Amino acid sequence: MATDILVPTLGESVSEATIGRWFKKPGDTVAADEPLVELETDKVTLEVNAPAAGELGEILVKDGETVEPGALLGSIVEAGGAKAAPKEAARSETKAESRSEAPKEKAAETRSVEQAPARDSAAGYGNHGEAAPAGARPAGDNGPAVAKLARESGVDPASVNGSGKDGRVTKGDMLAALAKGPAQREPSRDAKPTLPRAPSAPDDAAREERVRMTKLRQTIARRLKEAQDTAAMLTTFNDVDMGAVMAMRAQYKDIFEKKHGTKLGFMGFFTKAVIGALKDVPAVNAEIDGQDVVYKNYYHIGIAVGTDKGLVVPVVRDADDLSIAGIEKKIAGFGKKARDGKLSIDEMQGGTFTITNGGIYGSLMSTPILNAPQSGILGMHRIEERPVVRAGKIEARPMMYLALSYDHRIVDGKEAVTFLVRVKEALEDPARLVLDL
């Protein structure tokens, strides 16, 4: 008897995934709950575990192929037993039938893929919460049948004039466009000109390697550009003397770790300092929604974490209710999950402000890109001794440059500078963080 291996539910806003790699080959012995295959979405990488013990039967979906939740990936058969007959045809027929009868609510859910959840996947990218201009159709608004044809044919739905409601592209529009051929297709009103890559010289081409971008990297690239195109982005700088925080950390780090079971880093101090500044300057914790400004009276702080597959931003929710120890524990847990590819989509949604630390890689100064639709992102950098004047004397002090990138549509220059000054004051006198000053 065979047990099906199915694509699990990927999250409320994720409609497809790409096969990253299979960990086993057909015929390999597998244990129950052993990881079998890695799936990549535009949010996270996750593993599908074996639903039962036995041998891996036929693999129905190869590396690099795209699948939807509930799709059949393969099967587990009894050890030494005959391989199960593939069910791909039956599954495809059932899925096609269910897509054709999908209610309007399903279409609305599909459209949401490119809207709300895109807000918090990584520092420097996301959708913007703005109403689409009249006559334009939002990305991802054409339904799964169109998306499937686009993937298989390479035809961008944006290059096809849609006959559906509000100009949406239908399956019939795509099929008609494919029948016309590239030379006869009419340019869409929404189509954006793209410049083809110039061919490399033959000698150079032989030394190039072409690797397909992962879902996560494609999403990062798209949302970074969307943030630049939409927000009136500006960056302001300040520097902070880290001597007081470093002295406090050196004095208490051993006691702190012994009591709380986690290391005392700098991020807990910065998160607390940011929350205090956000309370003083609420525009930095707000977002634009059409012609409205939405002020967030809660503080969900995104902490950018670098992984070998790209940047992700888990969110410390209600960080103002946590102690420095609580924040450090949350961040340590997120860091381990990120490295292991175990972060869930829920853990990366809902952020109101983001902190990114380029200093751990040696960055002296940067201009971080907004994690849209958020209105602010704080960039930390490396600490280095620099000469500064104290009481008329030149001293070498451990200094760090801070950078606040903000959306000038909602945050004025005075507010941005005030925000950074509040962060600086709290870090240079960390007793303020304890006393809530």
C-alpha positions in Angstrom: 0.0 0.0 0.0 1.3 3.4 -0.9 1.1 6.7 1.0 1.0 9.9 -1.0 3.5 12.7 -0.4 1.6 16.0 -0.8 2.5 19.7 -0.8 1.4 21.0 2.6 -0.6 24.2 3.1 2.0 27.0 2.4 0.3 29.8 4.3 -2.7 32.1 3.9 -1.1 34.2 1.1 1.2 31.7 -0.7 -0.2 29.9 -3.7 2.7 28.0 -5.1 6.2 26.7 -4.3 9.2 25.5 -6.3 10.9 22.2 -5.7 14.4 23.0 -4.3 15.8 19.5 -4.1 15.0 16.0 -3.1 17.0 14.5 -0.3 16.2 10.9 -1.3 16.2 8.9 -4.5 13.5 6.4 -5.6 14.1 3.2 -3.7 15.8 4.8 -0.8 14.6 3.7 2.7 12.9 6.5 4.6 11.8 6.8 8.2 8.5 8.5 9.3 8.9 12.2 9.6 12.3 12.2 7.8 12.8 15.2 5.5 12.2 14.2 1.9 12.1 17.3 -0.2 12.8 21.1 0.1 10.2 23.6 -1.1 11.0 27.2 -1.9 8.4 29.9 -1.7 8.7 33.7 -2.1 8.7 33.9 1.7 10.4 30.9 3.3 12.1 27.6 2.5 10.4 24.6 4.1 10.9 20.8 4.2 8.2 18.1 3.5 8.7 15.2 5.8 7.8 11.5 5.1 4.2 10.8 6.0 5.1 7.1 6.8 8.1 4.8 6.9 9.1 2.6 3.9 10.8 3.3 0.6 10.5 6.3 -1.6 8.5 5.4 -4.7 8.3 7.3 -8.0 9.1 11.1 -7.8 6.4 12.9 -9.8 7.8 16.5 -9.6 11.4 17.2 -10.4 13.8 19.9 -9.0 12.9 23.4 -10.2 9.2 22.6 -11.1 6.4 24.7 -9.6 3.7 23.1 -7.5 0.5 24.2 -5.6 -0.7 23.3 -2.2 -2.1 19.8 -2.2 -0.2 18.7 -5.3 1.1 15.1 -5.4 4.9 14.9 -5.2 5.4 11.2 -5.0 4.6 8.3 -2.7 6.0 6.1 0.1 5.7 2.3 -0.5 6.3 -0.6 1.7 9.9 -1.7 1.8 10.6 -4.2 -1.0 7.1 -3.7 -2.4 6.1 -2.7 -5.9 6.2 0.9 -6.8 2.8 2.6 -6.8 1.3 3.7 -10.1 1.7 7.4 -10.6 -1.5 9.4 -10.0 -0.3 12.5 -11.8 -2.9 12.4 -14.5 -5.8 12.0 -12.1 -4.5 14.7 -9.9 -4.0 17.1 -12.8 -7.6 16.4 -14.0 -9.0 17.0 -10.5 -7.0 20.2 -10.0 -8.1 21.5 -13.4 -11.7 20.8 -12.6 -11.4 22.5 -9.2 -9.8 25.5 -10.7 -12.5 25.9 -13.3 -15.2 25.8 -10.5 -13.3 28.0 -8.0 -15.5 30.6 -6.4 -14.8 34.3 -6.5 -13.4 34.2 -3.0 -10.6 32.0 -4.3 -9.7 34.5 -6.9 -9.6 37.2 -4.2 -7.3 35.1 -2.1 -5.0 34.6 -5.1 -4.9 38.3 -5.7 -3.8 38.9 -2.1 -0.5 37.1 -2.8 1.0 40.2 -4.2 -0.6 42.6 -1.7 -0.8 42.4 2.1 1.7 39.5 2.8 4.4 41.0 0.6 4.8 43.7 3.3 7.2 42.0 5.6 9.2 39.3 3.9 12.6 41.1 4.1 14.3 44.3 4.8 14.0 46.6 1.9 11.1 45.1 0.0 7.3 44.8 0.1 4.1 46.1 -1.4 2.9 49.5 -0.6 -0.7 49.3 0.4 -1.8 51.8 -2.2 -4.8 51.6 -4.4 -4.1 50.7 -8.0 -4.5 53.5 -10.5 -7.7 53.4 -12.6 -7.5 51.0 -15.5 -4.4 49.2 -14.1 -4.6 45.6 -13.0 -2.5 44.6 -10.0 0.3 42.0 -10.3 -1.0 38.5 -9.6 -4.6 39.5 -10.3 -5.2 37.2 -13.2 -5.7 33.9 -11.5 -3.8 30.6 -11.4 -4.7 29.4 -14.9 -3.1 32.5 -16.4 -0.1 32.2 -14.1 0.4 28.6 -15.2 0.3 29.4 -18.9 2.7 32.3 -18.3 5.2 30.0 -16.6 4.9 27.3 -19.3 5.0 29.7 -22.3 7.3 32.5 -21.0 4.6 35.0 -22.1 4.2 37.8 -19.6 0.5 38.5 -18.9 1.4 42.2 -18.7 2.1 42.1 -22.4 -1.4 40.8 -23.2 -4.6 43.0 -23.4 -7.1 41.5 -21.0 -10.8 41.1 -21.9 -11.9 40.3 -18.3 -13.4 42.6 -15.7 -11.2 45.7 -15.0 -8.9 44.6 -17.8 -7.9 41.3 -16.2 -6.2 38.7 -18.5 -8.2 35.5 -18.9 -7.1 32.1 -19.9 -8.7 32.7 -23.3 -6.7 35.9 -23.7 -3.5 34.0 -23.1 -4.3 31.2 -25.5 -5.2 33.8 -28.2 -1.9 35.6 -27.6 0.0 32.3 -27.9 -1.8 31.5 -31.1 -0.8 34.8 -32.6 2.9 34.4 -32.1 5.3 36.9 -30.7 5.4 39.2 -33.7 1.6 39.7 -33.8 1.0 40.3 -30.1 -0.3 43.8 -29.3 1.5 45.7 -26.5 -0.5 46.1 -23.3 -1.2 49.5 -21.8 0.4 48.1 -18.6 3.5 46.6 -20.2 6.8 48.0 -19.1 9.7 48.1 -21.6 12.5 45.7 -20.7 16.0 45.9 -22.0 17.4 42.6 -23.2 20.8 41.6 -21.8 23.6 42.3 -24.2 25.2 39.1 -25.4 28.6 38.3 -24.0 31.7 37.8 -26.2 32.2 34.1 -27.1 35.3 33.8 -24.9 33.4 35.4 -22.0 30.2 33.4 -22.5 32.2 30.1 -22.1 33.3 31.2 -18.6 29.8 32.3 -17.4 27.5 30.3 -15.3 23.7 30.8 -15.4 21.8 29.9 -12.3 18.0 30.4 -11.9 17.1 32.8 -9.1 15.3 31.3 -6.2 11.8 32.3 -5.4 13.0 34.3 -2.4 15.7 36.1 -4.4 13.2 37.0 -7.1 10.9 38.4 -4.5 13.7 40.4 -2.9 14.7 41.9 -6.2 11.1 42.8 -7.2 10.2 44.4 -3.9 13.4 46.3 -3.5 12.7 48.0 -6.8 9.0 48.5 -5.9 10.0 50.3 -2.7 12.3 52.6 -4.7 9.7 53.3 -7.3 6.9 54.1 -4.8 8.3 55.8 -1.7 9.9 59.2 -1.6 12.9 57.6 0.1 15.5 59.7 1.9 18.3 58.8 4.5 19.5 60.8 7.4 22.6 60.0 9.5 23.9 60.4 13.0 26.6 58.8 15.1 26.4 57.3 18.5 29.1 56.8 21.2 28.7 53.1 22.1 31.0 53.3 25.2 28.2 53.2 27.8 26.4 50.2 26.2 29.6 48.4 25.7 30.6 48.9 29.4 27.2 47.7 30.6 27.4 44.7 28.4 30.9 43.8 29.6 29.9 44.1 33.2 26.7 42.1 33.0 27.0 39.7 30.1 28.1 36.6 32.1 25.4 37.1 34.8 22.8 37.9 32.1 23.6 34.7 30.1 23.6 32.5 33.3 20.2 33.9 34.4 18.4 34.1 31.0 20.1 31.4 29.0 20.9 33.7 26.1 23.7 36.1 25.2 23.5 39.8 25.8 24.0 41.5 22.5 23.4 45.0 21.2 20.1 44.3 19.5 18.1 44.4 22.7 19.4 47.8 23.5 18.7 49.1 20.0 15.2 47.6 19.9 14.3 49.3 23.2 15.9 52.6 22.0 13.9 52.4 18.7 10.6 51.8 20.5 11.1 54.9 22.7 11.9 56.9 19.6 8.8 55.6 17.8 6.6 56.6 20.7 8.0 60.1 20.4 7.8 60.3 16.6 4.7 58.2 15.6 4.9 59.0 11.9 8.0 56.7 11.6 5.7 53.9 12.9 2.9 54.6 10.4 2.2 53.8 6.8 0.3 55.3 3.9 -2.8 53.5 2.7 -4.2 55.3 -0.4 -4.9 58.8 0.8 -4.9 57.9 4.5 -2.1 57.6 7.1 -2.4 54.6 9.4 -0.7 55.2 12.7 0.3 52.0 14.5 -0.2 52.1 18.2 1.8 48.9 18.6 5.4 48.0 18.0 6.2 45.0 15.9 9.9 45.3 15.2 11.4 43.4 12.2 15.0 42.3 12.7 16.8 41.6 9.4 18.6 38.3 9.3 21.0 37.3 6.6 20.9 33.6 5.4 22.7 31.8 2.6 19.5 32.1 0.5 18.8 35.8 1.1 17.7 38.3 3.6 14.6 37.6 5.8 13.0 39.7 8.5 11.3 37.9 11.4 9.2 40.2 13.5 9.4 40.6 17.3 5.7 41.3 18.0 4.7 43.7 20.8 8.4 44.3 21.5 7.5 47.2 23.9 6.0 44.6 26.3 9.3 42.6 26.4 12.4 43.2 28.5 15.8 43.3 26.9 16.2 39.7 27.9 12.9 38.8 26.2 13.9 40.6 23.1 17.3 38.9 23.0 15.7 35.5 23.4 13.3 36.1 20.6 16.1 37.3 18.3 18.3 34.4 19.1 15.5 32.0 18.3 14.7 33.7 15.1 18.3 33.6 14.0 18.6 29.9 14.5 15.3 29.3 12.7 16.5 31.5 9.8 19.7 29.6 9.4 17.9 26.3 9.5 15.2 27.4 7.1 12.5 26.9 9.7 11.0 30.4 9.9 7.2 30.4 9.3 5.4 32.9 7.2 3.5 34.2 10.3 6.8 35.0 12.0 7.7 37.4 9.1 4.4 39.3 8.8 3.0 42.4 10.5 6.2 44.4 11.2 5.8 48.2 11.7 9.5 49.2 11.7 12.7 47.3 10.7 16.3 47.3 12.1 19.1 46.0 9.9 22.7 45.5 11.1 25.3 45.7 8.3 28.0 46.2 11.0 28.3 42.4 11.5 29.6 42.2 8.0 32.0 45.2 8.4 29.8 48.0 6.9 30.8 51.5 8.0 27.9 53.3 6.4 24.9 52.5 4.2 21.5 53.7 3.0 19.1 50.9 3.7 16.0 50.5 1.5 12.6 50.6 3.1 10.8 47.4 4.0 7.6 48.7 2.4 4.9 49.6 3.4 6.8 50.6 6.5 7.9 54.3 6.7 11.3 53.8 8.4 14.2 51.4 8.6 17.3 51.9 10.9 20.7 50.8 9.7 23.3 49.8 12.3 27.0 49.7 11.3 30.4 48.6 12.7 31.8 50.1 15.8 35.2 51.7 15.4 37.3 54.0 17.5 37.4 57.5 16.1 38.7 60.8 17.5 35.9 62.9 19.1 36.0 66.0 21.3 34.9 65.6 24.9 35.1 68.6 27.3 37.5 70.3 25.0 39.8 67.3 24.7 40.2 64.9 21.8 39.5 61.3 22.8 39.3 58.0 21.0 35.7 56.7 21.4 33.9 53.6 20.1 31.6 55.2 17.5 28.9 53.8 15.3 27.1 55.5 12.4 23.4 55.2 12.4 21.3 55.6 9.2 17.5 56.1 9.1 15.9 55.7 5.7 12.4 57.0 5.7 9.4 57.8 3.4 9.4 61.6 3.0 5.8 61.5 1.9 4.8 60.9 5.5 7.9 61.6 7.6 9.3 65.2 7.6 13.0 65.9 7.9 12.6 67.3 11.4 10.8 64.1 12.5 13.5 61.9 11.0 16.3 63.8 12.7 14.4 63.9 16.0 13.9 60.1 15.8 17.7 59.5 15.4 18.5 61.9 18.2 16.2 60.0 20.5 17.9 56.7 19.6 21.3 58.3 20.1 20.4 59.7 23.5 19.0 56.4 24.8 22.1 54.4 23.7 24.6 56.9 25.1 22.8 56.8 28.5 21.3 53.3 28.7 19.8 54.0 32.1 17.1 55.8 30.1 16.0 52.4 28.7 15.6 50.9 32.2 13.8 54.0 33.5 11.7 54.4 30.4 12.8 58.0 29.8 
